[in-house]
Amino acid sequence: MADHRDLSPQSVSEKHKAGGIILIDVREPAEFANERIHGAFLHPLSTFEPKAIPAGTDQLVVFQCGSGKRSRKALDEFRSATGKEASHLAGGIAAWKACGLPTVKINPATGQVEDHGRY
């Protein structure tokens, strides 16, 4: 069920390019190292501390994961612990990539970092 806290990849991309969000990736370090969205900060859900998220700025905090399930959980925990507004990337990085939006990825054959479109 979508609500105002569920942001589309296009909306997150536009806000991210404009500097209007703090993007928080709640996946695990190995997932983040393998492929990530430019400018995302890593705060794994397994060690998640809502009050450690920088939330005192004019930027909207937006959580992101692989498919949207973990980021929704992080969003709920963050809002409950801090009382602050936040959102999450509906569909996670999978939806982001399906829209053709840029990522940074490790090539498994070469171990090289590949920049797939930078802001």
Secondary structure, DSSP 4 states (H G I P E B T S, - for coil): ---TTEE-HHHHHHHHHTT-EEEEE-S-HHHHHHEE-TTPEE--GGG--GGGS--SSSSEEEEE-SSSHHHHHHHHHHHHHH----EEETTHHHHHHHTT--EEEE-TTT--EEEE---
